[in-house]
Amino acid sequence: MGVIYIGDRNAGKTHLAMELAKSQTQSVKATIPNYENLAASLFNLDGEIEQTKADIEADSRQLDIQVRLPSGYKQIDTTWIDTPGEIWRKSWQTSNPDQWKNFLKIARESEGILLIVEPYRDLVSPNANARDYATQQQWCKRFDRWIDFFRTDCSRVKNLVICLNKADRFCDLEQEAFVLDRKDWHERHTYVLRKFFRPIQPKLEQLNRIIDGLSVNCFITSIYNRYLLELPWIYLGTYLDA
């Protein structure tokens, strides 16, 4: 058992992983693959990150994360899964039974899930291009897909970490890092849930109740603030079984 690293298309999973691998001086780092090997596998000949196509099979790669805790170093064995948009359609699942079965096997055996989602239109700064983001209604509907997935196919998961990424587009990173640094884990989750996840707060609270032994924790992340970037992984390192 380990952790699966997953999320919506264009939510920023690749940039977060690259940032973890780039710096080796903080509390969290991606050790395997290293930055050079990771970059070589992710960038095309034009120097741009390859996007997951909507109609291909799920792509997975190993990502070993090392977390420095007060008690010492903790290794988090992580499977990074890029899912095509079509994977949630019954027609795709029927036409690609082996890929779907392999995806479910990884999910069902995982102890932790780190889910990356992007902000919705009403949340982002007026300086951002609103058309690049889903409306709140679309965002909530998209998240229902994840709720169904967690309820149906992730019965073993004990720690579900949900990261609202690109936080630099909807809040003051330094201010939020300052506030969160002075709270314990429960207080951090409650603060982030109520301030940034309010549209789906009832769904997350219900999910926490219906899956036995599950702990749902919410975070905000950005490649432009190392503390916020590392916090979800430090949480997982703290609470995952050795």
N, C-alpha and C positions, 0 to 999 in steps of 0.2 A: 504494500500500500504506500501511496505517496500523495502528491498534489497534482491536480491538473490545472493548467494555466490556459484560460479560454476567454472568449468574449465576442462581442459583435464585430462585424467587419468595420474597418476604419476607426475603431475605438482607440487605437494607439498601442496595442500589445507589443508590436515590434519595436517601436521607439523606447518603450519602457524597458524591455529586455536589453536592448542595445546600451541604454544608459547604465543599467546595472553592471553590464560586462565592461563598460568603458573605464570606470573608476575602480581602483583596487584599494582605496584608502579608507573606506567607511565601514559601517557595521554590517552591510549586506553586499555581497558580490556574486556574480555569476562566474563560476569557476570552469565549467565545461558546458559548451565550448567557450573558448576565450573570445575576446572581442574580434580578433582578426578572422578566426574561423567562422564566427557567427555572421560577420559582415559578408564574407565570401559566399555564404549560403543564402543570404537574404537579398543582396543587391543584384540587379541585372547589369548588362553591359553598359547601360547608360548611367549607371551610378544611382539608380532609383530603386526603392524597395519594391519587390514583386508583390502585387496584390493577389489575394486568394480569389480565384475565379468562382463565379456563382454556381457553376455546374460540374466542378471536379470533385473528386473524393476528398475526404478529410485528410489533412496533412499533419503529421505529428513529428516532433523532435524532442530529444532529451535536453533538459536544462537543469544543471546542478547548481543549486543556490546554497551558499554558505553564509550563515548568520552568526554574528558574534553576540553572545548573551553574557550576562554577569557570571553565569555558571560555566562558561566556556563556549566553544564553537559547536554549532548544530548544522548538520547537512540536511537539506530538503531536496529529496529526489522529485523532480518535477517533469511532467509530460506536457509540453506546449502543443496544443491542438488548434489548428486553424480549420474551421468548418466552413464549407461553402454555404451560401444562403439557401440552396436547395435542399440541404440535408434534413430540414425540418418538414419537408413535404412528404406525405405518405407515398407518393409516386416515386420519389427519389429513393426512399428506403426500400421499396419493393424492387426497384430496378438495380439497386446496389446492396444486396443483402449482406455480403461479406464485409464491406466497408462499414455499414451500419452496425453490424454485430461487433466488429472490432472496436468501434467508437464506444458502444455501450459497455463493453467489457472493461475498458480503461476507466470509464466513469464509475461503474459499479464497484470497482475494487479500490477506488481512491478514498483516502481518509479526509483529504481537504480539497477544496475548490477555490481558486482565485479567479473571479469573474471580472472582466474589464468592460465597462459600458461608457459611452460618451454622453455628454450633457444634452439636454433637450433645449429647444429653441428659446423658450421663455426664460431660461436660466442664464444663458450666455450674455456677455457684455454687448451693449449696443454697437461697439466697434467691430464685433465679429459679424461675419456674413450669415445672417439668420437662415438663409436658404440652404446652408450646408448642414443644418441640423433638423432632426425630426421635431414635429410639434409635440407638446406634452401628451396629447392623446395618442399619437403614434408611438411615442416612447413607452408609454404605459402598456399599450397593446403588444409591443415587441417584448417587453419584459414578461408578459404573461407566458410567452413561449418558454422562457427560462424557468419560471415557476413550475410549469407542467413537467419540464425535464427533471428538475430537482425532486419533485414529489414522486414521479414514476420510476426514475432510473438511477437515483443516487441515494439508495437507502442506507448505505454504509457511511456516508459522509458525516463527519463530526464537526467540521469547521468550514463554514461557507463565508468567504471573504468577498465582498462586493466593492469594487473600486470605481468611483465616478471619476473618470480620467479627464485630462485637459483642464484641470482646476484653474490654471492661469487665465482661462477665458471666462471664469465666472466668480472669482474671488481674489482677495489679496493673499497671496501665498505666504508671505512672511508673517502676516497677522494671524492667519489660521494655524500655521505651524507653531507660533508662540502660544496660542490658546490651547492647542491639543497637547503640547509638551507638558502642560501643567495639570493634566487630567490622567486618571487611571483608565484601563481598557474599557470598562463599562461606561464611564463618563464620556469617553471619546466616541464610542458607538452611538450613544444616545444623542450627543450633540450633533454629530454628522447626520444621523438619521432624520432628526427633526428639522435641521436647517436645509439639507440638500436633497433628501430622499422623500420628502413629505408626500408627493403624489402616490408613491407605492408603499408608504409606511404600513398601512393596514395589511397589505399582502405579505410583507416581510415578517411582521409580527405573527401572522397566522402560520406562515411557513415554519417559524421557530417553534410553534406549538405542536404542529401535526407530525413532524419528523422526530422520532424519539432520539434524544441525545444530541440533537443538532444545536450548534451555536452559530447564529448569523451575526456578522460584524461588518459595518459599513465604514468605508474610508474615502478620502479624496486623494487623487494622485496627480502628479505632473512631473515631466522630465526636468522642469526648471526649479524644483525644490527637492534636494536630496532627502531631507527628513520625511517629507510626505511620501516620497517614492519608496523609502525603505520601511515605513511603519507597518504596512500590511504583512511584509515578510517577517519582520520581528515578531509580530503577533503570532504568525503561524509557527515560527521557531519556538516560541514560548509555550504554545499549547498543543502542538502535535505530539503524538507519542514518539518516544525515542526510537 
